[in-house]
Amino acid sequence: MVAFGKKLKERQIQEWQGYYIDYKLMKKRVKQYGRQIEVGAIDRRNVLKDFSRMLDSQIEKTVLFILEQQGHFAIRLSALGKEQESLLAQSYISKITELREAYRGAGKDLLKLLYFVEINAVGLRKILKKFDKRFGYKFTNYYVKTRANHPYSQLQQVFKHVGLGAVVGAISRNLSDLQDCQGSYLSIYDQPTLSLQDPVVELMKAAADRLNHSTNFLEYLGQHALIMQEELPTPEEENVDDERYHFMSLLLNLANTFLYMVNTYIIVPTADDYSMNLGAPPTVCGIVIGAMAVAQIFSSVYFSAWSNKSYFRPLVFSSIVLFVGNIMYALAYDVNSLGLLVFGRLFCGLGSARAVNRRYISDCVPLKIRMQASAGFVSASAFGMACGPALAGLLQINCKLHKITINQDTLPGWVMAVGWLFYLVWLCISFKEPARQIEETRVEQEASGSVENEEIEKGLAKPFLSSSDEYKKDDNDEEECDAGEETPKVSHGAAKSMKSAYQLLTPSIKVQLLIYFMLKYVVEILLSESSVVTAYYFQWSTSKVSLFLAGIGLTVLPVNIIVGSYISNMFEDRQILLASEIMVFLGILISFNVVFPYSVPQYVIAGLVLFVSAEVLEGVNLSLLSRVMSSRLSRGTYNGGLLSTEAGTIARVIADATITLGGFLGERRFLNVTLVPSLLICTSSILATCYTYNSLY
């Protein structure tokens, strides 16, 4: 992958070269400040003052050029508008066609300006993050807030681009009017290629959308899926071939995600009852539920590796394995075998293709709809999580079909087996294996990447903790890159092993993975032990447990809407992160049965507080993680998505093991015993977050 400095130079429009922000000069100035501070030649206050002036000057140069270009567009569009008015009362189709072409030409020129603004906005963000990383300041927040909110702000022209939006709107509207006008004289049969929306308009809107970096619901959900996107994408990434993208194949990947989540949680309300019917204690449900997660630790790796070569074959294998695993789970009742029950769940875990689903979206979906596809991935997971327990509550049948028992314990297995069989047939009929040509090109590009790019992207989202040694290494590597225009010969492609992937993690990323581990652990404890706890304290039936689990599962999307659309615009991500951790801690405390008799309101309120806070925490944490993660972890087998999946899966395995072990101490102590590790892990997570805050600020 090409270093940002080199990429910036390659993408510059030659005739506009003198109006771009001088990223290379500012990068060298940051290193110069570092050396001067070390020898005491300058104090930090003067550094802030001097660098602020330099940024103001660079931004002013760029903004004045943008305003000049907007003026040219205004004059050009005004002239076209007058010409359009004169043609309204006439029937000269050839003139209308010429006018449309003139508007299209203006749109193509506007695309250049939009890309000019995008390159400068990305460069500005990167140099601000680089400054923060070098000196440990919150300079970015200070600079953006003081400049953006000022009545004479020039920064708004870079990040808000209100004037450019008006130009986009004018061209789009007039092209649409002319198309309607032309439609009065020409039929679609005369021009079969005539589209309802002009391609130039679509390109302009896509470019304007890329410029809009304000948080919205789709972006928030997409980052929740941890499917990372590059800034300044290569032409290959901007124009994914039609042969490579196939809507039905994307839909099949989302359906796989949904069905797998249903399969994971459909047994939770009845797992304790199933265990008792096979002669085991109810708390053995922890092993039954957790067996799927144990197998997923290994399946995530081989599915991630398999997706380097194919998407179709892993999905077929996943469907077959899940079909067989659910059959074994259902038959365990009549065979009276706890081993077959657990083995069936293990088999289901071996069919976890979530790594393939993520990879397909990352590699095969065009950039302009990738965020929507990522949001669809998260939504499918959330909906499946809610539907699983709800479906279990409806399967209240008790009968025999020949020698096979059909009841609330076995029906989840039979229903999911049928579901996976239908999915397999649909998959074989409708899935289209994408061409691997583009992916091979990406791998080659990654192998030629540079150290500079890796270090810059580590600073994309202000790391919690930075070390002077790390930055000195960064300086040395960048000096090597600056000495010549070619990138170093050392290969810096995708991570080749779990060990090399772990070595790419900065301290801040490790803290965020710890947070992810914690929230998955506490949520798994809440969900997996719900049937045992509610049966002991409240004598709830399977239907009531299912209703409770489905209810809290349905809060996922509304909570993400509120956080993604409102809260994240009001507070910094790290403030929401710490507040959510504290709320999870309070939810765990409320869950304890200490003095008063345990009541339904206490349990339900504690569960809602804990679950909703964990969902907020997961969204914000993965949003931060997607921005901090090294670009070398965005591709290949051992990618960032795999690391987060493994952290969450291991947490679920340990949580389910805790439930089973806690059962040996008796049902009276069971609740408090299982909550103690949750409290300790949550406390350590909060302390780690606070420590990294203090280290940075």
Disulfide bonds with the S-S distance in Angstrom:
none
